[in-house]
Amino acid sequence: MGGSHFSYTDAQSFVPALDERLDLPAGLREQYVGTVDPGRSTAAQRAYLAAFFDQHLRKRPQDLLDGPSSAHPDVRFVD
């Protein structure tokens, strides 16, 4: 958990590195990119996107899309 609206963009990876230069007000970065680790977030995004396309375009069922995965604890399934 800890993602936010722009967590699903590359901003999550580069904005934290720019914090000192941007002099962002307290909490602003977290409001937009959340607090989830960028490396974990990127790995999860790659895994779920690949699984989605494998399942829907290549017709290869993907267990990853069936529910939560211990490999990606930051991903939450919603109904």
PDB file of N, CA, C and O in Angstrom:
ATOM      1  N   MET A   1       0.847  -1.175   0.000  1.00  0.00           N
ATOM      2  CA  MET A   1       0.000   0.000   0.000  1.00  0.00           C
ATOM      3  C   MET A   1       0.895   1.242   0.000  1.00  0.00           C
ATOM      4  O   MET A   1       2.118   1.136   0.094  1.00  0.00           O
ATOM      5  N   GLY A   2       0.310   2.350  -0.101  1.00  0.00           N
ATOM      6  CA  GLY A   2       1.080   3.582  -0.069  1.00  0.00           C
ATOM      7  C   GLY A   2       1.210   4.243  -1.422  1.00  0.00           C
ATOM      8  O   GLY A   2       1.916   5.242  -1.563  1.00  0.00           O
ATOM      9  N   GLY A   3       0.529   3.692  -2.429  1.00  0.00           N
ATOM     10  CA  GLY A   3       0.553   4.318  -3.740  1.00  0.00           C
ATOM     11  C   GLY A   3      -0.443   5.459  -3.799  1.00  0.00           C
ATOM     12  O   GLY A   3      -1.315   5.587  -2.940  1.00  0.00           O
ATOM     13  N   SER A   4      -0.305   6.273  -4.808  1.00  0.00           N
ATOM     14  CA  SER A   4      -1.218   7.394  -5.001  1.00  0.00           C
ATOM     15  C   SER A   4      -1.472   7.538  -6.499  1.00  0.00           C
ATOM     16  O   SER A   4      -1.036   6.705  -7.293  1.00  0.00           O
ATOM     17  N   HIS A   5      -2.171   8.590  -6.875  1.00  0.00           N
ATOM     18  CA  HIS A   5      -2.622   8.760  -8.254  1.00  0.00           C
ATOM     19  C   HIS A   5      -1.489   8.612  -9.270  1.00  0.00           C
ATOM     20  O   HIS A   5      -1.646   7.894 -10.258  1.00  0.00           O
ATOM     21  N   PHE A   6      -0.371   9.265  -9.052  1.00  0.00           N
ATOM     22  CA  PHE A   6       0.716   9.240 -10.024  1.00  0.00           C
ATOM     23  C   PHE A   6       1.752   8.153  -9.740  1.00  0.00           C
ATOM     24  O   PHE A   6       2.845   8.185 -10.304  1.00  0.00           O
ATOM     25  N   SER A   7       1.425   7.192  -8.875  1.00  0.00           N
ATOM     26  CA  SER A   7       2.329   6.076  -8.630  1.00  0.00           C
ATOM     27  C   SER A   7       2.496   5.228  -9.873  1.00  0.00           C
ATOM     28  O   SER A   7       3.495   4.523 -10.018  1.00  0.00           O
ATOM     29  N   TYR A   8       1.534   5.289 -10.762  1.00  0.00           N
ATOM     30  CA  TYR A   8       1.555   4.475 -11.966  1.00  0.00           C
ATOM     31  C   TYR A   8       2.186   5.242 -13.128  1.00  0.00           C
ATOM     32  O   TYR A   8       1.812   5.048 -14.284  1.00  0.00           O
ATOM     33  N   THR A   9       3.128   6.099 -12.816  1.00  0.00           N
ATOM     34  CA  THR A   9       3.863   6.843 -13.834  1.00  0.00           C
ATOM     35  C   THR A   9       5.342   6.807 -13.471  1.00  0.00           C
ATOM     36  O   THR A   9       5.706   6.331 -12.396  1.00  0.00           O
ATOM     37  N   ASP A  10       6.190   7.305 -14.357  1.00  0.00           N
ATOM     38  CA  ASP A  10       7.611   7.353 -14.040  1.00  0.00           C
ATOM     39  C   ASP A  10       7.931   8.461 -13.033  1.00  0.00           C
ATOM     40  O   ASP A  10       9.053   8.529 -12.532  1.00  0.00           O
ATOM     41  N   ALA A  11       6.971   9.319 -12.735  1.00  0.00           N
ATOM     42  CA  ALA A  11       7.196  10.380 -11.743  1.00  0.00           C
ATOM     43  C   ALA A  11       7.560   9.791 -10.393  1.00  0.00           C
ATOM     44  O   ALA A  11       8.324  10.392  -9.639  1.00  0.00           O
ATOM     45  N   GLN A  12       7.025   8.628 -10.085  1.00  0.00           N
ATOM     46  CA  GLN A  12       7.312   8.016  -8.802  1.00  0.00           C
ATOM     47  C   GLN A  12       8.801   7.718  -8.651  1.00  0.00           C
ATOM     48  O   GLN A  12       9.318   7.724  -7.534  1.00  0.00           O
ATOM     49  N   SER A  13       9.484   7.462  -9.735  1.00  0.00           N
ATOM     50  CA  SER A  13      10.908   7.149  -9.674  1.00  0.00           C
ATOM     51  C   SER A  13      11.792   8.380  -9.629  1.00  0.00           C
ATOM     52  O   SER A  13      12.822   8.376  -8.955  1.00  0.00           O
ATOM     53  N   PHE A  14      11.405   9.440 -10.339  1.00  0.00           N
ATOM     54  CA  PHE A  14      12.314  10.582 -10.377  1.00  0.00           C
ATOM     55  C   PHE A  14      11.955  11.723  -9.433  1.00  0.00           C
ATOM     56  O   PHE A  14      12.847  12.488  -9.067  1.00  0.00           O
ATOM     57  N   VAL A  15      10.726  11.876  -9.028  1.00  0.00           N
ATOM     58  CA  VAL A  15      10.361  12.982  -8.139  1.00  0.00           C
ATOM     59  C   VAL A  15      11.063  12.903  -6.783  1.00  0.00           C
ATOM     60  O   VAL A  15      11.553  13.928  -6.308  1.00  0.00           O
ATOM     61  N   PRO A  16      11.136  11.733  -6.136  1.00  0.00           N
ATOM     62  CA  PRO A  16      11.851  11.698  -4.853  1.00  0.00           C
ATOM     63  C   PRO A  16      13.306  12.146  -4.966  1.00  0.00           C
ATOM     64  O   PRO A  16      13.838  12.754  -4.037  1.00  0.00           O
ATOM     65  N   ALA A  17      13.949  11.857  -6.081  1.00  0.00           N
ATOM     66  CA  ALA A  17      15.335  12.273  -6.273  1.00  0.00           C
ATOM     67  C   ALA A  17      15.456  13.787  -6.439  1.00  0.00           C
ATOM     68  O   ALA A  17      16.529  14.354  -6.235  1.00  0.00           O
ATOM     69  N   LEU A  18      14.367  14.428  -6.805  1.00  0.00           N
ATOM     70  CA  LEU A  18      14.380  15.880  -7.015  1.00  0.00           C
ATOM     71  C   LEU A  18      13.869  16.670  -5.810  1.00  0.00           C
ATOM     72  O   LEU A  18      13.835  17.900  -5.852  1.00  0.00           O
ATOM     73  N   ASP A  19      13.478  15.993  -4.758  1.00  0.00           N
ATOM     74  CA  ASP A  19      12.887  16.663  -3.601  1.00  0.00           C
ATOM     75  C   ASP A  19      13.668  17.883  -3.136  1.00  0.00           C
ATOM     76  O   ASP A  19      13.088  18.949  -2.932  1.00  0.00           O
ATOM     77  N   GLU A  20      14.978  17.735  -2.966  1.00  0.00           N
ATOM     78  CA  GLU A  20      15.783  18.848  -2.459  1.00  0.00           C
ATOM     79  C   GLU A  20      15.800  20.020  -3.432  1.00  0.00           C
ATOM     80  O   GLU A  20      15.744  21.177  -3.015  1.00  0.00           O
ATOM     81  N   ARG A  21      15.875  19.730  -4.706  1.00  0.00           N
ATOM     82  CA  ARG A  21      15.935  20.801  -5.708  1.00  0.00           C
ATOM     83  C   ARG A  21      14.584  21.480  -5.915  1.00  0.00           C
ATOM     84  O   ARG A  21      14.519  22.680  -6.182  1.00  0.00           O
ATOM     85  N   LEU A  22      13.510  20.708  -5.791  1.00  0.00           N
ATOM     86  CA  LEU A  22      12.179  21.263  -6.016  1.00  0.00           C
ATOM     87  C   LEU A  22      11.652  22.016  -4.797  1.00  0.00           C
ATOM     88  O   LEU A  22      10.762  22.859  -4.915  1.00  0.00           O
ATOM     89  N   ASP A  23      12.206  21.707  -3.631  1.00  0.00           N
ATOM     90  CA  ASP A  23      11.763  22.332  -2.384  1.00  0.00           C
ATOM     91  C   ASP A  23      10.237  22.244  -2.239  1.00  0.00           C
ATOM     92  O   ASP A  23       9.552  23.247  -2.036  1.00  0.00           O
ATOM     93  N   LEU A  24       9.739  21.022  -2.348  1.00  0.00           N
ATOM     94  CA  LEU A  24       8.296  20.784  -2.268  1.00  0.00           C
ATOM     95  C   LEU A  24       7.784  20.983  -0.848  1.00  0.00           C
ATOM     96  O   LEU A  24       8.476  20.641   0.111  1.00  0.00           O
ATOM     97  N   PRO A  25       6.587  21.530  -0.699  1.00  0.00           N
ATOM     98  CA  PRO A  25       5.979  21.640   0.621  1.00  0.00           C
ATOM     99  C   PRO A  25       5.792  20.249   1.225  1.00  0.00           C
ATOM    100  O   PRO A  25       5.587  19.274   0.501  1.00  0.00           O
ATOM    101  N   ALA A  26       5.863  20.164   2.536  1.00  0.00           N
ATOM    102  CA  ALA A  26       5.726  18.890   3.236  1.00  0.00           C
ATOM    103  C   ALA A  26       4.445  18.179   2.797  1.00  0.00           C
ATOM    104  O   ALA A  26       3.370  18.779   2.764  1.00  0.00           O
ATOM    105  N   GLY A  27       4.571  16.910   2.465  1.00  0.00           N
ATOM    106  CA  GLY A  27       3.417  16.101   2.115  1.00  0.00           C
ATOM    107  C   GLY A  27       2.975  16.171   0.667  1.00  0.00           C
ATOM    108  O   GLY A  27       2.154  15.358   0.241  1.00  0.00           O
ATOM    109  N   LEU A  28       3.493  17.114  -0.101  1.00  0.00           N
ATOM    110  CA  LEU A  28       3.046  17.266  -1.485  1.00  0.00           C
ATOM    111  C   LEU A  28       3.478  16.079  -2.355  1.00  0.00           C
ATOM    112  O   LEU A  28       2.694  15.567  -3.154  1.00  0.00           O
ATOM    113  N   ARG A  29       4.732  15.648  -2.190  1.00  0.00           N
ATOM    114  CA  ARG A  29       5.199  14.501  -2.972  1.00  0.00           C
ATOM    115  C   ARG A  29       4.333  13.286  -2.687  1.00  0.00           C
ATOM    116  O   ARG A  29       3.885  12.609  -3.612  1.00  0.00           O
ATOM    117  N   GLU A  30       4.093  13.004  -1.399  1.00  0.00           N
ATOM    118  CA  GLU A  30       3.291  11.846  -1.026  1.00  0.00           C
ATOM    119  C   GLU A  30       1.864  11.947  -1.565  1.00  0.00           C
ATOM    120  O   GLU A  30       1.245  10.932  -1.883  1.00  0.00           O
ATOM    121  N   GLN A  31       1.354  13.149  -1.663  1.00  0.00           N
ATOM    122  CA  GLN A  31       0.000  13.348  -2.185  1.00  0.00           C
ATOM    123  C   GLN A  31      -0.090  12.865  -3.633  1.00  0.00           C
ATOM    124  O   GLN A  31      -1.105  12.300  -4.041  1.00  0.00           O
ATOM    125  N   TYR A  32       0.956  13.086  -4.392  1.00  0.00           N
ATOM    126  CA  TYR A  32       0.911  12.752  -5.809  1.00  0.00           C
ATOM    127  C   TYR A  32       1.507  11.396  -6.152  1.00  0.00           C
ATOM    128  O   TYR A  32       0.958  10.680  -6.990  1.00  0.00           O
ATOM    129  N   VAL A  33       2.623  11.024  -5.523  1.00  0.00           N
ATOM    130  CA  VAL A  33       3.270   9.762  -5.891  1.00  0.00           C
ATOM    131  C   VAL A  33       3.234   8.728  -4.776  1.00  0.00           C
ATOM    132  O   VAL A  33       3.703   7.607  -4.974  1.00  0.00           O
ATOM    133  N   GLY A  34       2.700   9.062  -3.628  1.00  0.00           N
ATOM    134  CA  GLY A  34       2.569   8.100  -2.544  1.00  0.00           C
ATOM    135  C   GLY A  34       3.879   7.817  -1.845  1.00  0.00           C
ATOM    136  O   GLY A  34       4.865   8.531  -2.025  1.00  0.00           O
ATOM    137  N   THR A  35       3.876   6.768  -1.045  1.00  0.00           N
ATOM    138  CA  THR A  35       5.052   6.428  -0.260  1.00  0.00           C
ATOM    139  C   THR A  35       5.590   5.039  -0.587  1.00  0.00           C
ATOM    140  O   THR A  35       6.593   4.620  -0.008  1.00  0.00           O
ATOM    141  N   VAL A  36       4.954   4.328  -1.491  1.00  0.00           N
ATOM    142  CA  VAL A  36       5.417   2.992  -1.850  1.00  0.00           C
ATOM    143  C   VAL A  36       6.804   3.083  -2.491  1.00  0.00           C
ATOM    144  O   VAL A  36       7.101   4.037  -3.211  1.00  0.00           O
ATOM    145  N   ASP A  37       7.642   2.093  -2.226  1.00  0.00           N
ATOM    146  CA  ASP A  37       8.985   2.060  -2.786  1.00  0.00           C
ATOM    147  C   ASP A  37       8.908   2.030  -4.314  1.00  0.00           C
ATOM    148  O   ASP A  37       8.235   1.161  -4.870  1.00  0.00           O
ATOM    149  N   PRO A  38       9.576   2.951  -5.004  1.00  0.00           N
ATOM    150  CA  PRO A  38       9.501   3.003  -6.466  1.00  0.00           C
ATOM    151  C   PRO A  38       9.953   1.712  -7.146  1.00  0.00           C
ATOM    152  O   PRO A  38       9.378   1.323  -8.163  1.00  0.00           O
ATOM    153  N   GLY A  39      10.956   1.052  -6.614  1.00  0.00           N
ATOM    154  CA  GLY A  39      11.429  -0.190  -7.212  1.00  0.00           C
ATOM    155  C   GLY A  39      10.385  -1.295  -7.141  1.00  0.00           C
ATOM    156  O   GLY A  39      10.159  -2.016  -8.113  1.00  0.00           O
ATOM    157  N   ARG A  40       9.752  -1.419  -5.977  1.00  0.00           N
ATOM    158  CA  ARG A  40       8.688  -2.423  -5.823  1.00  0.00           C
ATOM    159  C   ARG A  40       7.506  -2.085  -6.712  1.00  0.00           C
ATOM    160  O   ARG A  40       6.913  -2.969  -7.330  1.00  0.00           O
ATOM    161  N   SER A  41       7.166  -0.817  -6.775  1.00  0.00           N
ATOM    162  CA  SER A  41       6.035  -0.393  -7.596  1.00  0.00           C
ATOM    163  C   SER A  41       6.280  -0.680  -9.072  1.00  0.00           C
ATOM    164  O   SER A  41       5.395  -1.186  -9.763  1.00  0.00           O
ATOM    165  N   THR A  42       7.462  -0.363  -9.551  1.00  0.00           N
ATOM    166  CA  THR A  42       7.798  -0.601 -10.955  1.00  0.00           C
ATOM    167  C   THR A  42       7.792  -2.096 -11.266  1.00  0.00           C
ATOM    168  O   THR A  42       7.297  -2.511 -12.314  1.00  0.00           O
ATOM    169  N   ALA A  43       8.337  -2.899 -10.364  1.00  0.00           N
ATOM    170  CA  ALA A  43       8.348  -4.356 -10.573  1.00  0.00           C
ATOM    171  C   ALA A  43       6.922  -4.906 -10.644  1.00  0.00           C
ATOM    172  O   ALA A  43       6.621  -5.750 -11.488  1.00  0.00           O
ATOM    173  N   ALA A  44       6.057  -4.433  -9.771  1.00  0.00           N
ATOM    174  CA  ALA A  44       4.663  -4.889  -9.768  1.00  0.00           C
ATOM    175  C   ALA A  44       3.955  -4.454 -11.051  1.00  0.00           C
ATOM    176  O   ALA A  44       3.219  -5.238 -11.651  1.00  0.00           O
ATOM    177  N   GLN A  45       4.172  -3.227 -11.466  1.00  0.00           N
ATOM    178  CA  GLN A  45       3.536  -2.738 -12.689  1.00  0.00           C
ATOM    179  C   GLN A  45       3.967  -3.574 -13.889  1.00  0.00           C
ATOM    180  O   GLN A  45       3.139  -3.946 -14.721  1.00  0.00           O
ATOM    181  N   ARG A  46       5.235  -3.861 -13.976  1.00  0.00           N
ATOM    182  CA  ARG A  46       5.730  -4.677 -15.097  1.00  0.00           C
ATOM    183  C   ARG A  46       5.113  -6.065 -15.073  1.00  0.00           C
ATOM    184  O   ARG A  46       4.684  -6.578 -16.106  1.00  0.00           O
ATOM    185  N   ALA A  47       5.067  -6.672 -13.895  1.00  0.00           N
ATOM    186  CA  ALA A  47       4.533  -8.030 -13.773  1.00  0.00           C
ATOM    187  C   ALA A  47       3.051  -8.085 -14.134  1.00  0.00           C
ATOM    188  O   ALA A  47       2.624  -8.967 -14.878  1.00  0.00           O
ATOM    189  N   TYR A  48       2.266  -7.142 -13.607  1.00  0.00           N
ATOM    190  CA  TYR A  48       0.822  -7.175 -13.863  1.00  0.00           C
ATOM    191  C   TYR A  48       0.483  -6.789 -15.291  1.00  0.00           C
ATOM    192  O   TYR A  48      -0.450  -7.345 -15.870  1.00  0.00           O
ATOM    193  N   LEU A  49       1.215  -5.853 -15.871  1.00  0.00           N
ATOM    194  CA  LEU A  49       0.974  -5.509 -17.279  1.00  0.00           C
ATOM    195  C   LEU A  49       1.311  -6.676 -18.190  1.00  0.00           C
ATOM    196  O   LEU A  49       0.553  -6.985 -19.109  1.00  0.00           O
ATOM    197  N   ALA A  50       2.438  -7.326 -17.945  1.00  0.00           N
ATOM    198  CA  ALA A  50       2.818  -8.475 -18.757  1.00  0.00           C
ATOM    199  C   ALA A  50       1.781  -9.591 -18.619  1.00  0.00           C
ATOM    200  O   ALA A  50       1.397 -10.214 -19.609  1.00  0.00           O
ATOM    201  N   ALA A  51       1.333  -9.836 -17.394  1.00  0.00           N
ATOM    202  CA  ALA A  51       0.322 -10.883 -17.171  1.00  0.00           C
ATOM    203  C   ALA A  51      -0.981 -10.534 -17.879  1.00  0.00           C
ATOM    204  O   ALA A  51      -1.609 -11.403 -18.484  1.00  0.00           O
ATOM    205  N   PHE A  52      -1.388  -9.282 -17.808  1.00  0.00           N
ATOM    206  CA  PHE A  52      -2.620  -8.847 -18.468  1.00  0.00           C
ATOM    207  C   PHE A  52      -2.552  -9.100 -19.973  1.00  0.00           C
ATOM    208  O   PHE A  52      -3.467  -9.684 -20.554  1.00  0.00           O
ATOM    209  N   PHE A  53      -1.462  -8.654 -20.598  1.00  0.00           N
ATOM    210  CA  PHE A  53      -1.348  -8.813 -22.036  1.00  0.00           C
ATOM    211  C   PHE A  53      -1.177 -10.275 -22.433  1.00  0.00           C
ATOM    212  O   PHE A  53      -1.711 -10.702 -23.457  1.00  0.00           O
ATOM    213  N   ASP A  54      -0.438 -11.049 -21.637  1.00  0.00           N
ATOM    214  CA  ASP A  54      -0.326 -12.478 -21.934  1.00  0.00           C
ATOM    215  C   ASP A  54      -1.691 -13.151 -21.888  1.00  0.00           C
ATOM    216  O   ASP A  54      -2.014 -13.979 -22.739  1.00  0.00           O
ATOM    217  N   GLN A  55      -2.480 -12.793 -20.901  1.00  0.00           N
ATOM    218  CA  GLN A  55      -3.786 -13.432 -20.754  1.00  0.00           C
ATOM    219  C   GLN A  55      -4.779 -12.989 -21.831  1.00  0.00           C
ATOM    220  O   GLN A  55      -5.496 -13.815 -22.396  1.00  0.00           O
ATOM    221  N   HIS A  56      -4.818 -11.722 -22.104  1.00  0.00           N
ATOM    222  CA  HIS A  56      -5.859 -11.208 -22.994  1.00  0.00           C
ATOM    223  C   HIS A  56      -5.469 -11.155 -24.472  1.00  0.00           C
ATOM    224  O   HIS A  56      -6.339 -11.224 -25.339  1.00  0.00           O
ATOM    225  N   LEU A  57      -4.203 -11.036 -24.763  1.00  0.00           N
ATOM    226  CA  LEU A  57      -3.796 -10.991 -26.166  1.00  0.00           C
ATOM    227  C   LEU A  57      -3.233 -12.320 -26.660  1.00  0.00           C
ATOM    228  O   LEU A  57      -3.435 -12.708 -27.810  1.00  0.00           O
ATOM    229  N   ARG A  58      -2.524 -13.009 -25.770  1.00  0.00           N
ATOM    230  CA  ARG A  58      -1.923 -14.285 -26.164  1.00  0.00           C
ATOM    231  C   ARG A  58      -2.759 -15.489 -25.716  1.00  0.00           C
ATOM    232  O   ARG A  58      -2.437 -16.637 -26.020  1.00  0.00           O
ATOM    233  N   LYS A  59      -3.837 -15.196 -24.988  1.00  0.00           N
ATOM    234  CA  LYS A  59      -4.746 -16.249 -24.505  1.00  0.00           C
ATOM    235  C   LYS A  59      -4.025 -17.271 -23.617  1.00  0.00           C
ATOM    236  O   LYS A  59      -4.300 -18.470 -23.678  1.00  0.00           O
ATOM    237  N   ARG A  60      -3.091 -16.766 -22.787  1.00  0.00           N
ATOM    238  CA  ARG A  60      -2.366 -17.609 -21.832  1.00  0.00           C
ATOM    239  C   ARG A  60      -2.816 -17.227 -20.430  1.00  0.00           C
ATOM    240  O   ARG A  60      -2.466 -16.148 -19.950  1.00  0.00           O
ATOM    241  N   PRO A  61      -3.580 -18.078 -19.762  1.00  0.00           N
ATOM    242  CA  PRO A  61      -4.068 -17.754 -18.415  1.00  0.00           C
ATOM    243  C   PRO A  61      -2.915 -17.391 -17.469  1.00  0.00           C
ATOM    244  O   PRO A  61      -1.849 -18.006 -17.505  1.00  0.00           O
ATOM    245  N   GLN A  62      -3.148 -16.393 -16.636  1.00  0.00           N
ATOM    246  CA  GLN A  62      -2.131 -15.897 -15.709  1.00  0.00           C
ATOM    247  C   GLN A  62      -2.663 -15.929 -14.285  1.00  0.00           C
ATOM    248  O   GLN A  62      -3.596 -15.201 -13.948  1.00  0.00           O
ATOM    249  N   ASP A  63      -2.071 -16.769 -13.455  1.00  0.00           N
ATOM    250  CA  ASP A  63      -2.486 -16.864 -12.054  1.00  0.00           C
ATOM    251  C   ASP A  63      -2.330 -15.539 -11.312  1.00  0.00           C
ATOM    252  O   ASP A  63      -3.074 -15.260 -10.372  1.00  0.00           O
ATOM    253  N   LEU A  64      -1.376 -14.733 -11.727  1.00  0.00           N
ATOM    254  CA  LEU A  64      -1.127 -13.457 -11.057  1.00  0.00           C
ATOM    255  C   LEU A  64      -2.374 -12.577 -11.040  1.00  0.00           C
ATOM    256  O   LEU A  64      -2.551 -11.771 -10.126  1.00  0.00           O
ATOM    257  N   LEU A  65      -3.231 -12.726 -12.035  1.00  0.00           N
ATOM    258  CA  LEU A  65      -4.414 -11.889 -12.137  1.00  0.00           C
ATOM    259  C   LEU A  65      -5.606 -12.421 -11.339  1.00  0.00           C
ATOM    260  O   LEU A  65      -6.671 -11.805 -11.320  1.00  0.00           O
ATOM    261  N   ASP A  66      -5.423 -13.562 -10.685  1.00  0.00           N
ATOM    262  CA  ASP A  66      -6.522 -14.174  -9.933  1.00  0.00           C
ATOM    263  C   ASP A  66      -6.741 -13.568  -8.552  1.00  0.00           C
ATOM    264  O   ASP A  66      -7.813 -13.729  -7.968  1.00  0.00           O
ATOM    265  N   GLY A  67      -5.745 -12.878  -8.031  1.00  0.00           N
ATOM    266  CA  GLY A  67      -5.887 -12.298  -6.696  1.00  0.00           C
ATOM    267  C   GLY A  67      -4.544 -11.822  -6.174  1.00  0.00           C
ATOM    268  O   GLY A  67      -3.546 -11.841  -6.895  1.00  0.00           O
ATOM    269  N   PRO A  68      -4.519 -11.397  -4.924  1.00  0.00           N
ATOM    270  CA  PRO A  68      -3.277 -10.873  -4.338  1.00  0.00           C
ATOM    271  C   PRO A  68      -2.118 -11.857  -4.453  1.00  0.00           C
ATOM    272  O   PRO A  68      -2.308 -13.073  -4.451  1.00  0.00           O
ATOM    273  N   SER A  69      -0.920 -11.304  -4.553  1.00  0.00           N
ATOM    274  CA  SER A  69       0.300 -12.099  -4.680  1.00  0.00           C
ATOM    275  C   SER A  69       1.292 -11.675  -3.603  1.00  0.00           C
ATOM    276  O   SER A  69       1.502 -10.484  -3.376  1.00  0.00           O
ATOM    277  N   SER A  70       1.893 -12.646  -2.950  1.00  0.00           N
ATOM    278  CA  SER A  70       2.908 -12.326  -1.931  1.00  0.00           C
ATOM    279  C   SER A  70       4.143 -11.695  -2.577  1.00  0.00           C
ATOM    280  O   SER A  70       4.924 -11.027  -1.900  1.00  0.00           O
ATOM    281  N   ALA A  71       4.318 -11.902  -3.868  1.00  0.00           N
ATOM    282  CA  ALA A  71       5.444 -11.297  -4.577  1.00  0.00           C
ATOM    283  C   ALA A  71       5.257  -9.793  -4.766  1.00  0.00           C
ATOM    284  O   ALA A  71       6.227  -9.064  -4.971  1.00  0.00           O
ATOM    285  N   HIS A  72       4.013  -9.334  -4.697  1.00  0.00           N
ATOM    286  CA  HIS A  72       3.705  -7.906  -4.906  1.00  0.00           C
ATOM    287  C   HIS A  72       2.720  -7.448  -3.820  1.00  0.00           C
ATOM    288  O   HIS A  72       1.544  -7.220  -4.105  1.00  0.00           O
ATOM    289  N   PRO A  73       3.196  -7.315  -2.592  1.00  0.00           N
ATOM    290  CA  PRO A  73       2.289  -6.994  -1.475  1.00  0.00           C
ATOM    291  C   PRO A  73       1.682  -5.600  -1.547  1.00  0.00           C
ATOM    292  O   PRO A  73       0.728  -5.316  -0.822  1.00  0.00           O
ATOM    293  N   ASP A  74       2.199  -4.731  -2.389  1.00  0.00           N
ATOM    294  CA  ASP A  74       1.655  -3.368  -2.493  1.00  0.00           C
ATOM    295  C   ASP A  74       0.440  -3.295  -3.398  1.00  0.00           C
ATOM    296  O   ASP A  74      -0.261  -2.283  -3.420  1.00  0.00           O
ATOM    297  N   VAL A  75       0.185  -4.365  -4.148  1.00  0.00           N
ATOM    298  CA  VAL A  75      -0.952  -4.391  -5.076  1.00  0.00           C
ATOM    299  C   VAL A  75      -2.194  -4.863  -4.324  1.00  0.00           C
ATOM    300  O   VAL A  75      -2.176  -5.875  -3.622  1.00  0.00           O
ATOM    301  N   ARG A  76      -3.245  -4.115  -4.490  1.00  0.00           N
ATOM    302  CA  ARG A  76      -4.509  -4.451  -3.828  1.00  0.00           C
ATOM    303  C   ARG A  76      -5.579  -4.657  -4.893  1.00  0.00           C
ATOM    304  O   ARG A  76      -5.749  -3.827  -5.786  1.00  0.00           O
ATOM    305  N   PHE A  77      -6.287  -5.758  -4.790  1.00  0.00           N
ATOM    306  CA  PHE A  77      -7.401  -6.030  -5.700  1.00  0.00           C
ATOM    307  C   PHE A  77      -8.658  -5.410  -5.125  1.00  0.00           C
ATOM    308  O   PHE A  77      -8.913  -5.534  -3.927  1.00  0.00           O
ATOM    309  N   VAL A  78      -9.441  -4.752  -5.945  1.00  0.00           N
ATOM    310  CA  VAL A  78     -10.690  -4.148  -5.503  1.00  0.00           C
ATOM    311  C   VAL A  78     -11.839  -4.702  -6.345  1.00  0.00           C
ATOM    312  O   VAL A  78     -11.655  -5.069  -7.506  1.00  0.00           O
ATOM    313  N   ASP A  79     -13.006  -4.754  -5.750  1.00  0.00           N
ATOM    314  CA  ASP A  79     -14.199  -5.236  -6.457  1.00  0.00           C
ATOM    315  C   ASP A  79     -14.978  -4.096  -7.038  1.00  0.00           C
ATOM    316  O   ASP A  79     -16.013  -4.313  -7.668  1.00  0.00           O
TER     317      ASP A  79
END
